[in-house]
Amino acid sequence: MEQFASSRREDVAVLDVRSAQEFAAGHVPGAVNVALEQIVADPGHYAGQELYVIWQSGGHSAKAAEALTSAGARAVSVAGGTAGWIESGRLVDSGTP
């Protein structure tokens, strides 16, 4: 989590692959909610992009990051996920954009 927080850049998108309800309950500021199923169905949509991928605890984000990387993106699964972000006391946004 510390590595993600300290290396996070404005030009790198954060994809939160949880459900819309989970996302609305609390997410990393600036994250975009994209369903895991959508990423797995069309990972090539993100080819050439640099991305952080986040889930509640990290497991499903690794699956999404692997699919994205295989399709030509530079994707990193965020260790610790949203739960780690919240537990570390960092700011959280809620609701939908």
C-alpha positions in Angstrom: 0.0 0.0 0.0 2.8 2.4 0.9 4.4 1.9 -2.5 1.1 2.6 -4.3 0.4 5.7 -2.3 3.9 7.1 -2.7 4.3 6.2 -6.4 0.8 7.2 -7.5 0.9 9.7 -10.4 -1.8 11.9 -11.8 -1.3 10.5 -15.3 -1.9 6.9 -14.3 -5.5 5.8 -14.1 -6.8 3.8 -11.1 -9.4 1.3 -12.1 -11.5 0.1 -9.2 -12.9 -3.3 -10.3 -15.4 -3.8 -7.5 -19.2 -3.6 -7.9 -20.8 -0.2 -8.3 -22.3 -0.5 -4.8 -18.9 -1.3 -3.2 -17.3 1.6 -5.1 -20.0 4.0 -4.0 -19.5 3.0 -0.4 -15.8 4.2 -0.5 -13.0 4.3 -3.0 -9.5 5.8 -3.6 -9.9 9.4 -4.7 -9.7 9.7 -8.5 -10.5 6.0 -9.1 -12.8 5.0 -11.9 -15.2 2.1 -11.4 -15.0 -0.5 -14.2 -16.5 -3.9 -13.5 -14.1 -6.8 -13.4 -16.3 -8.6 -16.0 -16.0 -5.7 -18.4 -12.2 -5.7 -18.1 -12.0 -9.5 -18.6 -14.3 -9.2 -21.6 -12.4 -6.4 -23.4 -8.9 -5.9 -21.9 -7.6 -4.6 -25.2 -9.6 -1.4 -24.6 -6.8 -0.4 -22.3 -3.9 -1.5 -24.5 -0.9 0.9 -24.3 -2.2 2.5 -21.1 -0.5 2.6 -17.7 -2.9 1.5 -14.9 -3.3 0.7 -11.3 -6.0 -1.9 -10.6 -7.7 -2.1 -7.2 -10.2 -4.4 -5.5 -11.3 -4.6 -1.8 -8.3 -6.8 -0.8 -6.2 -7.4 -3.9 -7.1 -10.8 -5.2 -9.5 -10.0 -8.1 -7.4 -7.0 -9.1 -4.5 -9.3 -9.8 -6.7 -11.2 -12.3 -7.7 -8.0 -13.9 -4.1 -6.7 -14.1 -3.0 -10.0 -15.7 -5.7 -9.7 -18.4 -4.8 -6.1 -19.0 -1.1 -6.8 -19.2 -1.7 -9.7 -21.6 -3.6 -7.3 -23.9 -0.8 -4.7 -24.0 -1.5 -2.5 -21.0 1.0 -1.8 -18.2 -1.2 -2.7 -15.2 -0.3 -3.1 -11.6 -2.5 -4.7 -9.0 -2.6 -2.7 -5.8 -1.5 -4.8 -2.9 -3.8 -4.4 0.1 -6.6 -3.1 -2.0 -9.2 -0.6 -1.0 -9.3 -2.1 2.5 -5.6 -1.4 3.0 -6.0 2.1 1.7 -8.8 2.8 4.2 -7.0 1.0 7.1 -4.0 3.2 6.5 -6.1 6.3 7.3 -5.9 7.8 3.8 -8.7 9.9 2.3 -11.6 8.1 0.7 -14.3 9.3 -1.7 -17.8 8.0 -1.7 -20.7 8.0 -4.1 -20.4 7.9 -7.8 -18.9 10.5 -10.1 
